């Protein structure tokens, strides 16, 4: 039987693996909590908020995140592809997602706002209708990724191969179009 918590607020809590195994959180808020290096197994987070939390290198095996918002959180090295994909919905605002992996994950309508997304793996992910607002995508991998209708208009430092990714109706600005031509090693002068 799972533990269940509803409308709780946790502040400055350092969680342990035992607290987050097969635990359900509904409409809970986590402020300045530490989840780093944890193995969070089979837990569910529904309509929760994480604010100023550290989830770096946390393992999220079979855990579900349904309508979850991360504000100013560290999520370095997180293997998001291990989460339960059913009804998966996350929003990231001002987060550090460097070295994370979303390999083969279906992520329609995800939002990344003012995030550091360096060296992240989006290989074979489905990012249709997602939005990258003012994000740094240095060395991020897009390989066989579905980017149709995805908005990159205000983001920077990305490299997207037009031949190996689906990019129909993706949105770019004139100043970041050069990132789509990087493969061809051409020089675009301003």
Buried (B, 14 or more C-beta within 10 A) or exposed (E): EEEEEEEEEBEEBEBEEEBBBBBBBBBBBBBBBBBBEBEBBBBBBBBBBBBBBBBBBBBBBBBBBBBBBBBBBBBBBBBBBBBBBEEBBBBBBBBBBBBBBBBBBEBBEBBBBBBBBBBBBBBBBBBBBBBBBEBBBBBBBBBEBBBBBBBBBBBBBBBBBEEEBBBEEBBBEEEBEEBBBEEEEEEEEE
